[in-house]
């Protein structure tokens, strides 16, 4: 399990897998963030978002294909829009 407790954990460009696909990626602290930027392969990981944790895609195409489990009202996922 990878537990993001504060700050931002970034996955960028040529990042492949993060270990065992059955393992969890946990973003469970207020203001903890998982940031994706054009990851080259689909991220096959169980993602849990709790306590106002955030998953954001900063740019490019990034895809999470693993399960996502979060209580109602606890999930925040966003896509940054390109500036004009």
C-alpha positions as CSV (number, residue, x, y, z in Angstrom):
1,X,0.0,0.0,0.0
2,X,1.2,3.5,-0.8
3,X,-0.3,6.0,1.7
4,X,-0.2,9.7,0.7
5,X,-0.5,11.5,4.1
6,X,0.3,15.1,3.0
7,X,1.5,17.1,0.1
8,X,1.4,15.9,-3.5
9,X,2.5,12.6,-5.0
10,X,3.1,13.0,-8.7
11,X,3.2,10.4,-11.5
12,X,4.6,11.8,-14.7
13,X,5.3,10.9,-18.3
14,X,7.1,7.5,-18.4
15,X,5.8,6.2,-15.1
16,X,4.8,2.6,-15.4
17,X,3.1,0.5,-12.8
18,X,3.3,1.1,-9.0
19,X,3.9,-2.4,-7.8
20,X,1.2,-5.0,-7.3
21,X,-2.1,-3.9,-9.1
22,X,-4.1,-5.4,-6.2
23,X,-2.2,-3.1,-3.7
24,X,-3.9,0.1,-2.7
25,X,-3.0,3.7,-3.5
26,X,-4.5,5.6,-0.5
27,X,-5.0,9.3,-0.4
28,X,-6.6,9.8,3.0
29,X,-5.5,13.1,4.5
30,X,-7.0,16.5,4.0
31,X,-5.1,18.3,1.2
32,X,-3.2,15.2,0.2
33,X,-3.1,15.0,-3.6
34,X,-2.2,12.4,-6.3
35,X,-1.2,14.4,-9.4
36,X,-1.1,12.7,-12.8
37,X,0.7,14.2,-15.8
38,X,0.6,12.4,-19.2
39,X,1.4,8.9,-17.7
40,X,2.3,6.6,-20.6
41,X,0.5,3.5,-19.5
42,X,-2.9,3.0,-17.8
43,X,-2.5,2.9,-14.1
44,X,-3.9,-0.4,-12.8
45,X,-4.2,0.3,-9.1
46,X,-6.9,0.2,-6.4
47,X,-7.3,3.9,-5.5
48,X,-9.0,5.0,-2.2
49,X,-9.7,8.6,-1.6
50,X,-10.8,9.7,1.9
51,X,-11.0,12.9,4.0
52,X,-11.0,15.3,1.1
53,X,-8.0,13.7,-0.6
54,X,-7.7,14.8,-4.3
55,X,-6.7,13.1,-7.6
56,X,-5.9,15.5,-10.4
57,X,-4.8,15.2,-14.0
58,X,-2.5,18.2,-14.7
59,X,-2.1,17.7,-18.4
60,X,-2.2,15.2,-21.3
61,X,-4.0,11.9,-21.1
62,X,-3.8,9.8,-18.0
63,X,-6.0,6.8,-17.1
64,X,-6.7,4.8,-14.0
65,X,-8.2,1.4,-14.8
66,X,-8.1,-0.1,-11.3
67,X,-11.1,0.1,-8.9
68,X,-11.8,3.2,-7.0
69,X,-13.5,3.1,-3.6
70,X,-14.5,6.2,-1.6
71,X,-17.4,7.0,0.7
72,X,-20.0,9.4,-0.8
73,X,-18.9,13.0,-0.7
74,X,-15.2,12.0,-0.1
75,X,-14.0,11.9,-3.7
76,X,-12.5,14.7,-5.6
77,X,-11.1,14.1,-9.1
78,X,-10.3,16.9,-11.5
79,X,-8.9,17.6,-15.0
80,X,-6.9,20.7,-15.5
81,X,-8.1,22.7,-18.6
82,X,-5.5,24.1,-20.9
83,X,-5.0,27.8,-20.6
84,X,-6.0,29.8,-23.7
